[in-house]
Amino acid sequence: MFSETTFKTIGLIIVLMIFGMAIGIYTTPNFREKSADEYMEGVFWPNPKQIGQFETMDHQGRNFGVEQLKGKWSILFFGYTYCPDVCPITMTIMSDVQARLEQAGVVEDAQLLFVTVDPLRDTADRLATYINYFDSRILGLGGTKQQVDSLVSQIGVVYLHGMPMDDGNYLVDHTASLFLIDPDARLVSIFSTPHDAETISSRFFEIKSFLSKLVQY
């Protein structure tokens, strides 16, 4: 039979074990159960990538840098006007997304951008013609290769010019994802292929609502 002293000793050990477990739980940051408002799949939070200074030109000949990203939600697509397949399809989808944003009454808070990865051929005039063919509300960005790369490198877009063909033209392999920038000019999400307007729009609204609860823009 256990003595009274033994029972007291066992009881004290149990109390100390419980206390130790409580301390461990309290001091382990990752153990704390997060609320639904702190997490959202596919969102770079709480560590979005801040976009720094860059300098491009829009298809109307105006300077476009990080200051033009601030204050608006921006959806960026990187492509080129000579693209035979992915770009025309994606631009059509972006036009549909633009229409959905207008219908939802948030178009003033958002902008859709087409950034060329072929600035040598995609002059401002060519960009303007290309943009207006799909949707004049989309803004085209270009400039010199150095200017374009000042943005491309920050986003993490990959592109590679192919060998020229007999007629001098060439293809450009490039990232086909769409990139979402918040009003503080931070990369907060990537929309991977395949794209469709309904998914992109609904995803945008979800992310906008989610981050608006956490950040005062």
Buried (B, 14 or more C-beta within 10 A) or exposed (E): EEEEEEEEEEEEEEEEEEEEEEEEEEEEEEEEEEEEEEEBEBBBBEEBBEBEEBBBBBBEEEEBBBEBBBEBBBBBBBBBBBBEEBBBBBBBBBBBBBBBBEEEEBBEBBBBBBBBBBBEBBBBEBBBEBBEEBBEBBBBBBBEEEBBBBBBEBBEBEBEBEEEEEEEEBBBEBBBBBBBBBBBBBBBBBBEEEBEBEEBBEBBBBBBEBBEEEBEE
